[in-house]
Amino acid sequence: KTIGKDVRRTERDHPFFKNDEAEGLKMLRRILISLNVYDPEVAYVQGMNEIVAPLLLAIQDEYLAFWCFVKLLPMLRDRLLTLDLSPQLSSTADLILHFDSELHHHIEKLTGGHWLF
């Protein structure tokens, strides 16, 4: 679900990723899903699309872009594994609750309590 959301947000001004049916978006999605399977410990971390998209754009080959990112994983692994936004999201939720409880309730209702949207 997160992969799909992030893919749809990727470089939409560039022709390679311009519309929902763009081949670049399809390739990016397949790469990210494959990475999720290839390395289940890291799985998918929000923002990986911003690293893979330029690789894909430069190489224009899904297979090679996947393996290039795999080669980068050892350098990125620690950062990806420790990337935890939940404290910031919790603080944001608390602030919104304090200043606008109606908005907080509305967001909770829309997201089912998941503040990563």
Residue pairs with C-beta under 8 A, 6 or more apart in sequence:
2 44
2 46
2 116
3 29
3 32
3 33
3 36
3 44
3 49
4 29
5 117
6 32
6 46
6 47
6 48
6 49
7 25
7 28
7 29
7 32
7 49
8 20
8 25
9 49
10 17
10 25
10 28
10 49
10 50
10 53
11 17
11 53
11 57
12 18
14 24
14 57
15 22
16 22
16 23
16 24
16 56
16 57
17 24
17 25
17 28
17 53
19 25
24 53
24 56
24 57
27 56
27 62
27 65
28 49
28 52
28 53
28 56
30 62
31 52
31 56
31 62
31 65
31 66
31 69
32 44
32 48
32 49
32 52
34 66
35 42
35 44
35 48
35 52
35 66
35 69
35 70
36 43
36 44
38 70
39 70
39 73
41 81
42 73
42 77
42 80
42 81
45 80
45 83
46 83
46 85
46 116
47 83
48 69
48 80
51 69
51 72
51 76
52 65
52 69
55 65
55 68
55 69
56 62
56 65
59 65
59 68
73 80
85 116
89 115
89 116
90 115
92 115
93 104
93 107
93 115
96 103
96 104
96 107
97 104
107 115
111 117
